[in-house]
Amino acid sequence: MSKKEKQINVEIIDEKNSIKNVQINKEIVGSIINENDKFIAKINDDLNYTFKNESDALEQIIKEYNLHQN
């Protein structure tokens, strides 16, 4: 049995310096930090991933969000 496809609203909010918050359905779920030509996807205090481009970092944050939804 397949699940219904849910629509999610993803927004990227520019913060100070080189930090962008990722907001899904009006909830901040992670941040993308640009540091020395690398992009760090910060999901919480314990979970960080490093990528070569911003789109891969965003994709990882969305994957983590989808993984932990009920």
URMOFEN-V564331 format. One record per run of one state. SS is the DSSP state (H for helix, E for strand, - for the rest). FROM is the first residue (numbers start at 1). TO is the last residue. If there is no record, write none. Layout:
# URMOFEN-V564331
ss from to
SS FROM TO
SS FROM TO
This chain:
# URMOFEN-V564331
ss from to
- 1 9
E 10 14
- 15 18
E 19 24
- 25 26
E 27 35
- 36 37
E 38 42
- 43 47
E 48 51
- 52 53
H 54 67
- 68 70
